Amino acid sequence: MFTIRDFLRSEVKPALGCTEPGAVALAVARAKEEIGGSDVRSIHVTVSDSIYKNGVAVGIPGTSGLKGNAIAAALGALAGVSSYGLEVLRDCTENDAIRAKKMAADGTVRVTALPDRHGVYVETDVTTENGTASCTIDGSHTSITKVTKNGVTTFEATSATDASKPKAPALSEQIAGMKYTALVRMVEDMDQEDVDYVMNGVDMNLAIAEYGFDDHHRSGLEIGKTIRNAGGLETGDLGIKIKAFSAAAADARMSGAPMPVMSSAGSGNHGVTAILPVAILGRENGKSREEIAKAVAFSHLSTSFIKSRTGRLSPICGCTVAAGAGAAAGMTWLLTGDVRRAVKAMSIVLANLVGMLCDGAKDTCALKVGTGAMEAYHATLLAMNDRDLDPQGVVDETIEATVQNVADISFKAMKDVDGTVIGMVSRRMEKAQ
């Protein structure tokens, strides 16, 4: 059985840029480190449809607006450091970005999608003057399962108990087998070190929101900035404030701001949605640092509860559906201390936003993050009234059954969404060539 510290260190991590091209860069960096050499002759990356979809149009940090999995792969080979995890591109320079753009343009980098492979999967071959090395990531964004050098396996994670294999897959399986009430009760075990860790994530995500507000930067669609400039922050409407901050953070992140965010359940946008509404509500209501930290952790746990059932990547938009529901739970628990009302808030978000699809990571994700964050706040207000939410639609007798209904919609009803979106993207890319 895992502890709250195990959970936080596994499910809540800093990430630089979108986690899908981050996983691509991580795999390439590890393969390049294995083979060595200075002359990168070819990079071939094979990814799941989910990784392809989420990486094709999103900004890469520190590249002045360059986008896509091919750029991430090239940068991983040129300057990636695999020990940094999801901050693998932390040391990349402007010159690296220029070289990466050239490599992507001249065909040195190839990215291929596997139409029948879903979730998190990256396999890459990197060839230099020393030969070819490969690296495979499977299950979670940092789960390196196999590395080869010139056809010889140099590392293989043979089991979930292998000390060298990340804890995330095993942890997710454990969460999937738990009752919700038992999971969220773990917040009471947090000590000062855990509080500090969670609040570091709050500070991190508030900082990138401020970057999104900064008039010296153009961040994506500037949704957060537009709300602010229209006087949205002066109305006193807390829902608008939550939407503006959350959207501003996503604006910055999706456009490639050179700043990390604290992720949740493997996603930076999940982290933005799970953290910022809870933290802002807590500060507006004069809650203590410890109270806010525990409520944010409650949000993370609730988000992971849903993600453990719907999968790391899915056709359903996780930052609204999963993290939005998580934020609603965290905010409700912060104000009431009532797990029953937290479940009600989660169910309201799921009933409201379950049909929102994921059409890939890109600038418009900020629209969805803002929507998820504000609807989470409104669900909190609704959860605090005395009207019960009877089973209806996806909402079932228990939160476990409700989330399983959501998972069924994702896996069964929306199973062709990723392929359809990839088809749209591919046709557009062909026209542009």
Secondary structure, 3 states (H helix, E strand, C coil): CCCHHHHHHHHCCEEECCHHHHHHHHHHHHHHHHHCCCCCCEEEEEEEHHHHHHHCCCECCCCCCCECHHHHHHHHHHHCCHHHHHHCCCCCCHHHHHHHHHHHHCCCEEEEEECCCCCCEEEEEEEECCEEEEEEEECCCCCEEEEEECCEEEEECCCCCCCCCCCHHHHHHHHHCCCHHHHHHHHHHCCHHHHHHHHHHHHHHHHHHHHHHCCCCCCCCCHHHHHHHCCHHHCCCHHHHHHHHHHHHHHHHHCCCCCEEECECCEHHHHHHHHHHHHHHHHHCCCCHHHHHHHHHHHHHHHHHHHHHHCCCCCECHHHHHHHHHHHHHHHHHHHCCHHHHHHHHHHHHHHHCCCECCCCCCCHHHHHHHHHHHHHHHHHHHCCCCCCCCECCECCCHHHHHHHHHHHHHHHCCCHHHHHHHHHHHHHHHHC
